[in-house]
Amino acid sequence: MITTKTDKDLKPVLMENIKKGLKTPYYTISDNNQLIFVVSAGKNGAEFNKIVGYFSNFAGMQIYQALYGQGIIIMQRNESDGEAKEFKVVTLNPGKQALVPAGWGMCIVNTGVNLLVVIRTSFLDEKDTDQQPVLDKKGFAYFVVEKKGEISFEQNPTYRVHPQITIE
């Protein structure tokens, strides 16, 4: 099944209240316990295009593998009060895998010039994913933006705590 996400789906987690973002920021394709994310290249305001993201209630590790394009996957672990405790960034290139531990949140960000295609090969049922903490905080602890031609991170003001960024 193919699901199209629109600019209206992404707007609640964007850094800026932009008038016009990417009309179709991403698609998901689900089949046989696998999920493929197809994330468009470009920006929504100053921010690189991304998926909404979610936190996992799944007891196991999630496995994501980049199939095409380049980008990053951001991962965040929260305290019980919803404040960020840890924040990790993993670069995605074709063939590279990212492992997201149980209880962590994740978001795929396209920092390249082509589509970014990522497959999640670990089985997650809809009941295992929770977008509400991401929506409540208007995204993750940091927004991914471009500054002077480089990938940069802007603090999300809805968080009191902004943990050090670990890059893997």
Secondary structure, DSSP 8 states (H G I E B T S, - for coil): -EEEE-HHHHGGG-SS--S---SS-EEEEEETTEEEEEE-SSEETTEE-B---EEE--SS-EEEEEEES-EEEEEEEE-TTS-EEEEEEEEE-TT-EEEE-TT-EEEEEE-SSS-EEEEE-S---GGGEE-HHHHHTTSSSEEEEEETTEEEEEE-TT-S----EEE-
